[in-house]
Amino acid sequence: MKAFTFKKYGEASVLNMQELPKPTPKSNEILVRVIATSVTAGDWRIRSGKPFAIRLFAGLFKPKNPVLGHEYAGVVEQVGEEVKGWKQGDKIFGGTGLESGTYSEYMLIDSDKAMEKIPEGVSFEEAAVVPVGYMTAYDFLKKVNVKPNMKVLIHGISGSVGSAILQLLKLENAHVTGVCSSKNANWVKRMGADKVIAYDLEDLESNLENYDLIVNAVGKTSFQELKHCLVSTGVYIAIDAAGSDYVDWAKGKILKDSRQIILGIGNQYQEDLSRIQKLLAKGFIRPHIDRIYTFEELPAAHDYVQKGRKAGNVAIRVENSDPFFSQSFSNSAQGFGLDTKVGS
């Protein structure tokens, strides 16, 4: 089977296609024929080994796992004898959590990992870019008491996680302002943003208001820079936290600040993906795909994402399929937000 591997940290050129043995599933594993995967910010950062802290779990001097990739969509090829609920031919999508391995024609998935069936009418490419962005968004929003009409600012709204948070918040009737470049403003508005601040055309500071929730989705701001427009009982979420955010988080705990700072890594839970799958099936959410690259073009896709050019998501078509290009997301459906009754 073909797979992209990297044996040292560096630029996108360290990714090389090679032939690897097709794996055989153990009793608790599923062998997946990968149809599509993605390039996320986490992928290129692990590949580059920067920031250095990434190497503490990815491998100090060289990568522990030479095959990158953290989300996928594909077809079940074979199941281990102890696997329940899945069978050969099932079309599935999911994430690998802190592990990796989706940059391959075939991959093994532990049966306890978060995975779901691909809804009818959703392409492999669309399904492949859902897990990381939407599960991260969902996991962070569970920690917030989201209410109708609450005022939200998303800095980096045109990214994978930022656009996912936007859609989930609009299902709860939140009033969302987003910060992004002018070239992304139109599709972000179509996705449901009530107001967009184009940082390359407008003065950010003069357009800010007071917000109940502020989300730093791309690491280009900090609590220090935005705390003046957070209400006294507001919440600041740092998906990509600045170093100062950790200091402010600690200070807030010590001083018992009424404003809450939420940091950390978004976890991937089966129950969260199941709720997201139901929203996806009903058409209440849809990922924005910027570009679809072929498998052979994977290094070019990495280079594109690393330069900060992507809008929403970048998908990789590992195996040719007939992609279904869905209609734009409509926020007319309401009430299918964050509670446990989603899609029931």
C-alpha positions, 0 to 999 in steps of 0.5 A, a space after each residue: 500500500 502507498 503511504 506518506 511518511 516522514 523520518 525527520 522534522 522539517 518542511 513539507 519536503 520531508 514527506 515522502 510516498 513509499 510502499 508499506 505492508 498492508 496491515 492486518 487487524 488485531 481482534 479489537 481493530 478495524 482495517 479501513 480503506 482510506 478514501 479521504 483525509 485532511 491537512 490540519 494545523 496540528 499536522 504541519 506543526 507535528 511535521 515541522 516539530 515546532 513549537 518544540 513542546 510538540 516533540 514531547 509526545 511526537 518524538 524528541 529527536 525524530 517522529 515516533 509515528 512516521 505516518 501523519 494524519 488525524 482524521 479520515 473517511 473511508 470504507 471498512 475493509 476488515 474487522 477483528 473478531 472482537 469488534 462489534 457494530 461494524 462490518 465490511 463495507 461500512 462507510 465511516 469517518 472519525 479521528 485518531 485523537 493524539 495518535 496519527 496514521 491517516 496518510 495511508 491507503 489503509 489504516 488500523 483503528 482501535 474499535 474504541 476510537 470515535 467513529 461514525 457512519 457517513 450520512 447519506 449525501 455527505 461526500 468522503 471529503 466532507 466527512 474527512 474534515 469534520 472530526 478534528 474541527 467539530 469535536 474540538 469545537 464541541 468539546 470546548 463549548 460544552 464547558 460554556 453555558 451557551 444561551 440564546 442571544 449571547 454575544 460572541 466574538 470568534 477571532 479566527 472564524 474562518 479556520 476549521 475550528 472557528 467555522 465549526 464553533 460558529 455553526 454550533 453557536 448559531 444553532 443556539 441563536 447566539 449573536 456571533 461576530 467573527 474576525 477574519 480576512 476580507 477574502 473570507 468574509 462572504 462565506 463566513 456571513 453565508 455560514 451564519 455570522 451576524 457581523 464580520 470584522 475584516 482585519 485587513 480592511 478595518 480597525 479591529 479595536 474600533 469595531 469591538 463591543 462587549 462580549 459574553 464569550 470570546 474565542 481565540 481560534 487561531 492563536 493570533 491574539 490573547 486574553 490580555 489583548 481582548 479582556 477589556 471587551 469581555 463582560 465581568 462574568 464572561 468566558 474566554 476560550 483559547 483553542 490555540 493559547 498564547 503563553 500569557 493565557 496560561 499566566 492569566 489562567 493561573 492568576 484568575 484561579 488565585 484571585 478568583 476572577 469572575 471571568 473564566 479562561 478555558 485552555 487545553 486540548 479538545 478531546 474526542 469522545 464517541 458521544 460527541 461525534 454521534 451528536 455531530 453526525 446527527 447534525 451533519 445528517 440533517 444538514 444543520 452543519 456543513 464544513 467549508 472546504 477550501 481545496 481538495 488535493 490528490 494524495 500525490 499532492 499532499 506535500 503541496 497541501 501541507 505547504 499551503 496550510 502552513 503558510 496560513 492560506 487555508 479557509 476552513 478545511 483542506 481535504 486530501 483525496 486518497 482514493 478517487 471517489 465521486 465527491 458530492 458537493 453539498 449546498 451551502 450551510 443554512 442556519 434556518 434550522 434552530 434548536 439542535 445545539 449542545 444538549 444531549 437531545 440532539 437529533 433524537 
